[in-house]
Amino acid sequence: MVQGRLSSAQVEVLRALAGIVPPWRLSGGGALAGFHTRHRATRDLDLFWLAKDVATEAAEVERRLGAAGFSAQVLQRDPAFCRLRVARGADVVVVDLVADPVPAVADPSEQALGDVRILVDPPHEILVAKLGALLSRSELRDLDDVRALLEAGGDLSRAVADAPRKDAGFSPVTLAWVLQEMPIGAMGRALGRGAGEIRGFEDFRERLVGAILATAKPA
């Protein structure tokens, strides 16, 4: 079974973890690939809990994955984050378990995966998170995701206004500066992107910077 651009193994992982209490929500690239823009595939599944730690949840996740025939190797663990390498045969999925004590700016919705249902973050929640990600880590995939979300009808002004609710240190002016300094050419070449695709990213970056700065100006 596949869902959007999620692989069959990714879907089976999500199905195995459906129904955990307290519930998690799928966000990030997994939500985009499977349920929203579907503009790219993803290697990672990001599962978020409204909590301060995920120790108890991680133990239940590992138990359920084992019952479903997956092996789970812990790659990174601390109280608020756990990264698992989940494998079954030749299929490998990276699963990130994240404690997020800050309430979502937009409520998740229930989505069906065969006979089970999971919570999936809506595009606006992901757009807000991606703006914060660009400010903190500046990865080309985040810029690609923001572009896809805006092309799908995302509201940049609303997302910029909501971003401080997720990150009190968020600043649109700082984000614009970080984007201007982003070495898109070098990053794109390192990822094997073609010259035309790199120019497309650079053109979008310029438009995005202008739009972000416009939101920072008084009406």
N, C-alpha and C positions, 0 to 999 in steps of 0.2 A: 504494500500500500504506500502510495506517495501522496503528498499534499503540497500543491504549488511546486516550489523548487526545493522542498525538503526531501531528503533521500528516504528510502523505505526504512533504513536503520534509524534515522532520526525520528521518524514517525513512531516506530516501535518503542523507542526510548520514551517519548512523550506519553504514549499509551500506557506503558508500564508504570509511569509515575502519576498518572491521573488519579485524582481522588485522595491524595495525601492531605491530611489535616494537621495544621492549618494549610490552606491552599496556596500554591505558588501561581505566578503568572508568567507566561512566556513573553519576552521582550526582545529588543535588539534585532540583530540580523535574522534570527529564527522567525520572529513574528513577521518581518518584512518578506522573507523568502517564502514563507508558507501561507500567509493570509492577506498581505497588503499589496505592496508594490510589485513584488516578485521579480525585481530587476536583477537580482543576483542570487547565487547560492550562498550557503554559509557553512563553515566548519564547526562553529560553536552553537550551542543552545544555552541561552541565558535565562535562568529561572530565578525569579525574585520573590522573596517573602517580605511582608511588612513586619519586620522584626529587627532586633539588635544583634542577633547571632543566628547561625544555622547549624549548630552542633547536633541538636536532636534531629532536625530535618535531614542532615547529611547521612546520619545513621540509617534512617528509614529509606532514603534514596538508594543507598548501597544495598540494603536488604532486598528491596523490590527489584533492582536491576539483576541481582543474583538469581532471584526466583524466576526472572524472565530469560535466563540463560546468558546474560551478559557478564563479563568480568569488568570490574571497576578498579582502576589504579588511581590513587590520590597523587596528583601532581603538585598541588599547593593547598595548604589548609591554614586558616586562622579563624578566629571566632566569627567574623562577619563574611567570610568568603571561603569557598571550597571548589577547587577545579579537579574534575575527574576525567580520566581517559577511559572511555567506555568502549569495549570491544566485544564482538561476537563473530568468530571466523575472521574474514578479511575486512569486515566493516568496523570502522573506528569513528566514534563521535566524541567530541570534547563537550563536557557539560559543566557550566559554571553555576554554582549555587550562591546566591547573593542575598545578604541581609540588607534591606533598605528600610530604615526606620522612618523615612519621610514619606507621607502619604502621596499617592499619585496625583498629578494635576488633572488627569482624565481617567475615568473608571475603565477597567478592563471589561471585555465582553466574553461571554461563553461561546466557544467554537467547537464544532463536532469533529472528532477524529474517529470515524467508524462508529462504534457503539459507546464511546466514551466522550466526555466533554472536558475541555480545558479552558482556563482563563487566558486571554491574549490581550496585551496592551494595545490601545488604539493608536492610529498614526500620530495624533497630536502628542501623546505622552512620549512616543519614541523621538519625535522631532525635537522636543524640549531636551531630552536626554542626549541626543546627538549634538546639539549646540554646546552643551556642557562638555561632551567628549572632545569636540574640536578644540575647546579652550584648554583642556588638560593634556591631550595626547597627540593631537594633530595627525591623524591617520587618513590616508587617501580614501579608504572605504567609508569613513564617516562623512567626508565631503560628498562622496557619491550617493550615500544614503540621504543626505539633506537635499541634494538636487532631485532625487527621485520622489521624495516626500513632497517637495514644493511643486514639482510638475504634476503630482497627483492631486493637488488642490490644498496643500498645507498652508496654514496662515502664519507667515513669518513674524508679523507684528505681535500676534497673540503669543507665539512661542517665546519670543524675546521677553515679553512682559511676564510670562509664567516661569521663566528659567530661574529667577532668584528664589522661587518657592522650593526648588530642588537643590540649589547651591547658592547660599547667601552671598558668596563672593563673586557671583556672576556679574560681568560688566559687558555691555554690548561694544563699548569702545575698545576694551581690551581684546575681546574676541575679534573685532575687525583688524586690530594690529597683528594678532597671532596669525590670522588668515593671510594677511599681506606678506608675512615672513615665511609662510609655509613653502618649502622647496618642492613645488609640485613637479617640476621637470625631473629632478633627481629621483624623487620618490616614484614617479611614473616609470622611468627607465628601469629602476631596480625591480619593479614588478612586471616588467616586460610589456608595458603599454606602448602603443604606437604614437607617432608624433601627432597625428590628428586627434587622438583621444586625449593626449596631454594638453593640446591647445584648447580642447573643449573644457577640460577641468580648469584651466587658467582663465578662460573667458567667464565661466560660471563663477569662479572665485571673485573676479572683479565685480560682477553684478551683485553677488551676495554681500560683499563688503559695503557697496553703496547702499543696498537696501537695509543692512543692519545699522549703518550710521544714520540713515534717515529716521529709523525708529528712535534714535537717541536724541534727536533734535526736538526742542519744545514746539508744540503745535502753534 
